[in-house]
């Protein structure tokens, strides 16, 4: 081996191990959250007192082209058990379709029933959801604001459960845990349910109960309007205005309360198209907030543990770029063209076992995290999550291309417009109605770029070929095959996300053709 080859191998392996250590670090963070949950599991927040007279609450319902869910939403909202004279309902409609007409009809219907309800329709989407909330806050009558996205179905007691916490004048937000109306619809919704339960049942609970910052999830929570104003109001230089505002308000000294034991149900995206749209927005927005707020957080006079948790929270989506980078780094190592050098060559067995330990630590700790979350959410059925662990890890890897694209957009758009707020498609609870051509070809704008599924397919083919080689090596007793079998998750994940996306694109083309034929024949 020449000197040049030696150093090339060394730096390649160094980059490889740095990426692995970074990903293992995020796995360790998940494991620590499990430990913290066990420590704080009994530290359930309690209201400071009760109201002698219920305060005025404004319910804000931001929506954009939500005609399939608006009626169900209003049925749930108007069924909330709270004095009518202490309740205002604001429909914040930025729609460009006939949702506006439907909202006007619903307003008249519920006004006739004695509700204080109004529809605030904007002719443009300046600031998107943040802009709509900013405009609505200026005219809201209530001192407290319950925010609900259009696919949420609040339980009747939501206000009587959450409002007593505001008897503490330092409480700015009470956030409830998301539930999933259509969790059992298909494999994708089941996996999403597991992912979100990890965030809501474990992460949010631990952050709140251990004295760290947690963030408003954009919906299913009640705000004190004064705290929003004190934090600087809704800003729309990111597309995750909820996360941005949360950090600003908590750095002002306000307290948040997270109710892990109270669930507000909502709809999950039922296809890969909608899921990628949602994940793209969340990922891009979190990176935007990271770029905007991370240095400010470290300069703030807040506990170190809050700074460290905020850093982990805001930077974790960079791991998607690291995962893509790892995909390139792993190939020459797997086929043996990059060999251990220097200190890494002390023993021929050190290299594969070290890689195995890092992969094991990064993946098994993540599995423990999600299994623990299921034990919290579904204590009598938690063991069933074991059969979903491989598909769960595969989907997480398979989303790397889609989410890396979101990260890069946030990085290279820094200082520019935050980008368009692309809504996640919602189609209501009726499964039969969901199948209609009209709904699937409706006014939702999803991320329909062919580039992402093509890249996913390329990665899937690459790892598929590599896995075939690993099977051969396994039977020949090659020690590296122990490590390389771990490539099964990328192989499955990239194929899954790619094929589901192509299926949705093809289905969309077919439905548009059918719709065009129906118009021509009609």
C-alpha positions in Angstrom: 0.0 0.0 0.0 1.4 3.4 -1.0 1.5 6.4 1.3 -1.3 8.0 -0.7 -3.5 4.9 -0.5 -2.8 4.6 3.2 -4.0 8.1 4.0 -6.9 7.8 1.6 -8.0 4.7 3.5 -7.4 6.3 6.8 -9.5 9.4 6.2 -12.3 7.4 4.5 -12.5 5.2 7.6 -12.3 8.3 9.8 -15.3 9.9 8.1 -17.2 6.6 8.3 -16.6 6.2 12.0 -17.5 9.9 12.7 -20.8 9.4 11.0 -21.4 6.2 12.9 -20.5 7.8 16.2 -22.8 10.7 15.4 -25.8 8.5 14.7 -25.0 6.3 17.7 -25.1 9.5 19.7 -28.7 10.2 18.7 -29.5 6.6 19.6 -27.9 7.2 23.0 -30.1 10.3 23.4 -33.2 8.1 22.8 -32.0 5.6 25.4 -31.5 8.4 27.9 -35.1 9.5 27.4 -36.2 6.0 28.3 -34.2 6.3 31.5 -35.5 9.8 32.3 -39.1 8.6 31.7 -38.6 5.8 34.3 -37.3 8.4 36.7 -40.1 10.9 36.1 -43.0 8.6 35.2 -44.9 9.5 38.4 -44.3 13.3 38.1 -47.7 13.9 36.6 -48.6 17.7 36.4 -51.5 18.8 38.5 -53.6 22.0 38.1 -52.8 24.8 40.5 -56.5 25.3 41.3 -59.9 25.8 39.7 -61.6 28.7 38.2 -64.4 30.4 40.1 -65.7 31.5 36.7 -64.6 30.0 33.4 -62.5 32.4 31.3 -63.4 33.3 27.7 -61.7 31.0 25.2 -61.3 31.5 21.5 -61.1 28.3 19.4 -59.0 28.8 16.3 -59.4 26.5 13.3 -56.8 27.2 10.6 -57.5 25.6 7.3 -56.6 25.6 3.7 -58.8 23.7 1.2 -60.2 21.4 3.9 -63.7 20.8 2.6 -63.6 17.1 3.4 -63.0 17.6 7.1 -64.5 21.0 8.0 -68.0 19.7 8.9 -66.6 16.9 11.1 -64.3 19.4 12.8 -67.1 21.8 13.6 -69.4 19.0 14.9 -66.7 18.1 17.4 -65.9 21.7 18.3 -69.5 22.7 18.9 -69.9 19.6 21.1 -67.2 20.8 23.5 -68.6 21.1 27.1 -68.1 24.7 27.9 -70.4 27.7 28.5 -71.5 29.1 25.1 -71.2 32.7 26.5 -67.5 31.9 27.3 -66.7 30.5 23.8 -65.7 32.1 20.5 -65.0 30.0 17.4 -62.8 31.4 14.6 -62.5 29.6 11.3 -59.2 30.8 9.8 -59.8 30.0 6.1 -57.2 30.7 3.5 -58.8 28.4 0.9 -58.7 28.8 -2.8 -61.4 26.2 -3.5 -65.1 26.0 -2.5 -64.2 25.4 1.2 -64.9 29.1 1.7 -68.6 28.6 0.6 -68.9 25.6 2.9 -67.5 27.5 5.8 -70.0 30.3 5.3 -72.9 27.8 5.4 -71.5 26.2 8.6 -71.2 29.6 10.2 -74.8 30.4 9.6 -75.9 27.0 10.8 -74.1 27.3 14.1 -74.9 30.9 14.6 -78.5 29.9 14.5 -77.8 27.5 17.4 -76.4 30.3 19.5 -72.7 29.9 18.9 -70.3 32.9 18.6 -68.7 31.8 15.4 -67.0 33.7 12.6 -65.1 32.8 9.5 -62.0 35.0 8.8 -61.2 34.5 5.1 -57.9 35.8 3.7 -57.5 36.4 -0.1 -53.8 35.6 0.1 -51.7 33.2 2.2 -49.2 35.7 3.5 -47.3 33.9 6.3 -49.4 30.8 5.7 -50.7 29.3 9.0 -48.6 31.7 11.1 -50.0 34.6 9.2 -53.5 33.4 9.7 -53.0 32.9 13.4 -51.3 36.3 13.7 -54.3 38.0 12.0 -56.8 36.1 14.1 -55.1 36.9 17.4 -55.5 40.6 16.7 -59.4 40.2 16.8 -59.8 37.2 19.1 -62.0 37.9 22.1 -60.6 35.2 24.4 -57.6 35.5 26.6 -57.0 31.8 25.9 -56.7 30.2 22.5 -57.4 26.6 21.6 -55.8 25.8 18.3 -57.1 22.8 16.3 -56.0 21.7 12.8 -58.8 20.6 10.5 -58.4 16.8 10.9 -58.5 16.9 14.8 -61.6 15.7 16.7 -61.4 17.2 20.2 -63.2 15.4 23.1 -66.0 17.3 24.7 -64.1 17.8 28.0 -60.9 19.2 26.4 -61.3 22.7 27.9 -62.5 21.6 31.3 -59.4 19.4 31.5 -56.9 21.9 30.2 -58.1 25.3 31.6 -57.5 24.6 35.3 -53.8 24.6 34.6 -54.0 28.2 33.6 -54.9 29.2 37.2 -51.1 29.3 37.5 -50.3 32.7 36.0 -46.9 31.5 34.6 -48.4 28.7 32.5 -48.4 29.7 28.8 -49.4 26.5 27.0 -51.1 23.2 27.8 -50.5 20.6 25.1 -52.4 17.4 24.8 -51.1 14.2 23.3 -52.1 13.3 19.7 -54.2 10.2 19.0 -54.7 8.5 15.7 -58.2 8.0 14.3 -57.1 5.8 11.4 -54.1 4.1 12.9 -55.1 0.6 11.8 -55.9 1.5 8.1 -52.7 0.1 6.6 -49.0 -0.7 7.3 -47.9 3.0 6.8 -50.5 4.4 9.3 -49.4 1.7 11.8 -45.8 2.7 11.5 -46.6 6.4 11.7 -48.6 5.7 14.9 -45.5 4.1 16.4 -43.2 7.0 15.3 -45.6 9.6 16.7 -46.2 7.7 20.0 -42.5 7.8 20.5 -42.5 11.6 20.2 -45.7 12.3 22.1 -45.7 9.6 24.8 -42.0 9.6 25.6 -40.1 12.6 24.2 -42.6 15.3 25.1 -43.4 13.8 28.5 -39.7 13.6 29.4 -38.9 17.1 28.2 -41.7 18.6 30.3 -41.3 16.6 33.5 -37.5 16.8 33.6 -37.4 20.6 33.4 -36.4 20.8 29.7 -38.1 22.7 27.0 -40.7 21.0 24.8 -42.4 22.6 21.8 -46.0 23.2 20.9 -47.1 20.7 18.2 -49.1 23.2 16.2 -52.5 21.9 17.3 -54.4 20.3 20.1 -53.1 22.8 22.7 -54.3 25.8 24.5 -52.3 29.1 24.6 -52.4 32.0 26.9 -52.7 34.9 24.5 -50.5 37.2 26.7 -47.7 34.7 26.4 -47.8 34.7 22.6 -47.5 38.4 22.6 -44.7 38.4 25.2 -42.8 35.9 23.1 -42.9 38.1 20.0 -46.1 36.7 18.4 -46.4 34.4 15.4 -43.5 34.8 13.0 -43.5 33.3 9.5 -39.8 33.2 8.6 -40.0 29.4 9.2 -42.6 26.9 8.2 -42.7 25.4 11.8 -44.0 28.5 13.5 -45.2 26.4 16.5 -41.6 25.3 17.3 -40.2 28.8 16.8 -42.7 30.5 19.1 -42.3 27.8 21.7 -38.6 28.4 22.3 -39.1 32.2 22.3 -41.9 32.0 24.9 -40.1 29.6 27.2 -36.9 31.7 27.1 -39.1 34.5 28.4 -39.7 32.5 31.6 -43.1 31.0 30.8 -44.0 27.4 31.7 -45.5 24.8 29.5 -47.6 21.8 30.6 -47.8 18.5 28.7 -50.7 16.2 29.3 -49.6 12.7 28.3 -52.7 11.1 29.7 -55.1 13.2 27.7 -55.5 12.4 24.0 -56.9 14.5 21.1 -57.5 12.2 18.1 -56.5 13.2 14.5 -56.0 11.7 11.1 -52.8 10.2 9.8 -51.7 10.4 6.1 -52.8 7.2 4.6 -50.4 7.1 1.6 -46.7 7.7 1.0 -47.4 10.9 -0.9 -49.1 12.6 2.1 -46.6 11.1 4.6 -43.6 12.5 2.6 -45.3 15.9 2.3 -45.8 16.0 6.1 -42.3 14.8 6.9 -40.7 17.2 4.4 -42.4 20.2 6.0 -41.6 19.1 9.6 -37.9 18.4 8.7 -37.4 21.6 6.7 -39.1 23.7 9.4 -37.0 22.3 12.2 -33.8 23.0 10.4 -35.0 26.6 9.8 -35.7 27.0 13.5 -32.3 25.5 14.3 -30.6 28.1 12.1 -32.7 30.8 13.6 -32.7 30.0 17.3 -29.9 27.7 18.3 -27.3 30.4 19.0 -30.0 32.5 20.8 -30.8 29.5 23.0 -27.2 29.0 24.0 -26.9 32.7 24.8 -30.0 32.7 26.9 -30.0 32.5 30.7 -31.6 29.0 30.9 -30.5 25.7 32.5 -27.7 23.8 30.7 -29.9 20.7 30.4 -32.5 22.8 28.5 -29.8 24.0 26.1 -28.5 20.5 25.5 -32.0 19.1 24.9 -32.8 21.9 22.5 -29.6 21.3 20.6 -30.4 17.6 20.2 -33.9 18.4 19.2 -33.1 21.0 16.7 -30.1 19.2 15.1 -31.5 15.6 14.9 -32.8 16.0 11.4 -29.2 16.6 10.1 -28.8 12.9 10.7 -30.7 12.3 7.4 -27.8 13.9 5.6 -25.4 11.8 7.6 -27.3 8.7 6.7 -27.1 9.5 3.0 -23.4 10.2 3.4 -23.0 6.8 5.2 -24.6 5.1 2.2 -21.7 6.3 0.0 -19.1 5.6 2.7 -20.2 2.0 3.4 -19.9 0.6 -0.2 -16.1 0.4 -0.6 -15.8 -0.8 3.0 -18.3 -3.5 2.4 -16.6 -4.9 -0.7 -13.2 -4.6 0.9 -11.6 -2.0 -1.3 -11.2 0.2 1.8 -9.2 -1.8 4.4 -8.3 -1.0 8.0 -5.1 1.0 8.4 -2.9 2.1 11.2 -4.5 1.9 14.6 -7.6 0.4 13.0 -5.5 -2.6 11.8 -4.3 -3.8 15.2 -6.5 -6.8 14.9 -8.3 -8.1 11.9 -11.4 -8.6 14.0 -11.6 -5.1 15.6 -12.9 -3.3 12.6 -16.1 -5.4 11.9 -16.9 -5.8 15.5 -16.6 -2.1 16.2 -18.9 -1.3 13.3 -21.3 -3.9 14.5 -21.3 -2.5 18.0 -22.0 1.0 16.7 -24.8 -0.1 14.4 -26.2 -2.3 17.2 -26.1 0.6 19.7 -27.7 3.0 17.2 -30.5 0.7 16.2 -31.3 -1.3 19.3 -31.6 1.8 21.5 -34.1 3.2 19.0 -36.1 0.0 19.2 -36.1 0.2 23.0 -37.3 3.8 22.7 -40.3 2.9 20.6 -41.1 -0.3 22.5 -41.2 1.8 25.8 -43.5 4.3 24.1 -45.9 1.5 23.1 -45.8 0.2 26.7 -47.0 3.7 27.8 -49.7 4.1 25.1 -50.9 0.6 24.8 -50.0 -1.2 28.0 -52.0 -4.3 27.2 -50.8 -4.7 23.6 -47.3 -3.2 23.6 -45.6 -6.6 22.8 -47.2 -6.5 19.3 -44.8 -3.7 18.4 -41.9 -6.2 18.0 -43.2 -7.4 14.7 -43.0 -3.8 13.4 -39.4 -3.0 14.4 -37.8 -4.0 11.2 -40.3 -2.2 9.0 -40.1 0.8 11.3 -36.3 1.0 11.0 -36.6 0.4 7.2 -39.1 3.3 6.8 -36.9 5.6 8.9 -33.9 4.8 6.5 -36.1 4.9 3.4 -37.2 8.5 4.2 -33.6 9.7 4.2 -33.7 11.0 0.6 -37.0 12.9 1.0 -35.9 14.4 4.4 -32.3 15.1 3.2 -33.9 17.2 0.4 -35.8 19.1 3.0 -32.7 19.7 5.1 -30.8 21.0 2.0 -33.6 23.3 1.1 -33.6 24.8 4.6 -29.8 25.2 4.5 -29.5 26.8 1.1 -32.6 28.9 1.5 -31.2 30.5 4.7 -32.0 34.2 4.7 -34.6 33.9 2.0 -38.3 33.1 2.0 -39.2 30.2 4.3 -40.8 28.4 1.4 -44.4 27.3 0.8 -46.3 25.7 3.6 -47.6 22.6 1.9 -50.6 21.1 3.7 -50.9 17.4 4.4 -53.9 15.9 2.6 -56.9 15.1 4.8 -59.9 13.3 3.7 -62.1 12.7 6.7 -63.2 9.5 8.5 -65.3 7.9 5.7 -63.2 5.2 4.3 -65.5 4.7 1.3 -65.5 8.4 0.5 -61.7 8.4 0.7 -61.6 6.3 -2.4 -63.4 8.8 -4.6 -61.7 10.2 -7.7 -62.8 13.7 -6.6 -60.9 13.5 -3.3 -57.7 12.0 -4.6 -57.5 14.6 -7.4 -58.5 17.4 -5.1 -56.8 20.8 -4.6 -54.1 19.6 -2.3 -50.6 20.3 -3.5 -48.3 17.4 -2.6 -44.6 16.9 -3.3 -44.9 15.0 -6.5 -41.3 15.3 -7.7 -40.1 12.2 -9.5 -36.5 12.9 -8.5 -37.0 11.6 -4.9 -38.5 8.2 -5.7 -36.0 7.7 -8.5 -33.1 8.3 -6.1 -34.8 6.0 -3.6 -35.0 3.3 -6.2 -31.3 3.8 -7.1 -30.4 3.4 -3.5 -32.6 0.4 -3.2 -31.0 -1.3 -6.2 -27.6 -0.5 -4.9 -28.2 -2.0 -1.4 -30.1 -4.9 -3.0 -27.0 -5.8 -5.0 -24.8 -5.3 -2.0 -27.1 -7.5 0.1 -27.0 -10.3 -2.5 -23.2 -10.2 -2.3 -23.4 -10.3 1.5 -25.5 -13.4 1.4 -22.8 -15.1 -0.6 -20.2 -13.9 1.9 -22.2 -15.2 4.8 -22.1 -18.7 3.4 -18.3 -18.4 2.9 -17.8 -17.4 6.5 -16.5 -13.8 5.9 -16.5 -11.9 9.2 -17.7 -8.7 7.4 -21.0 -10.3 6.6 -22.0 -9.9 10.2 -21.9 -6.2 9.7 -23.2 -6.2 6.2 -26.4 -8.0 7.1 -27.4 -4.7 8.8 -27.8 -3.3 5.3 -31.2 -5.0 5.1 -33.0 -2.0 6.5 -31.7 0.4 3.8 -32.5 -2.2 1.2 -36.1 -2.7 2.3 -36.7 1.0 3.2 -35.6 2.6 0.0 -37.6 0.1 -2.1 -40.6 0.6 0.1 -40.7 4.4 -0.1 -39.8 4.4 -3.8 -42.5 1.8 -4.9 -45.2 3.5 -2.8 -44.4 6.9 -4.3 -44.4 5.5 -7.9 -47.7 3.7 -7.2 -49.2 7.0 -6.0 -47.9 8.9 -9.0 -49.3 6.2 -11.4 -52.6 6.2 -9.5 -52.8 10.0 -9.8 -52.3 9.9 -13.5 -55.0 7.2 -13.9 -57.5 9.2 -11.8 -56.9 12.4 -13.7 -57.6 10.5 -16.9 -60.8 9.1 -15.5 -61.9 12.5 -14.3 -61.1 14.0 -17.7 -63.1 11.2 -19.4 -66.0 11.7 -17.0 -66.0 15.4 -17.9 -65.9 14.7 -21.6 -68.7 12.2 -21.4 -70.8 14.4 -19.2 
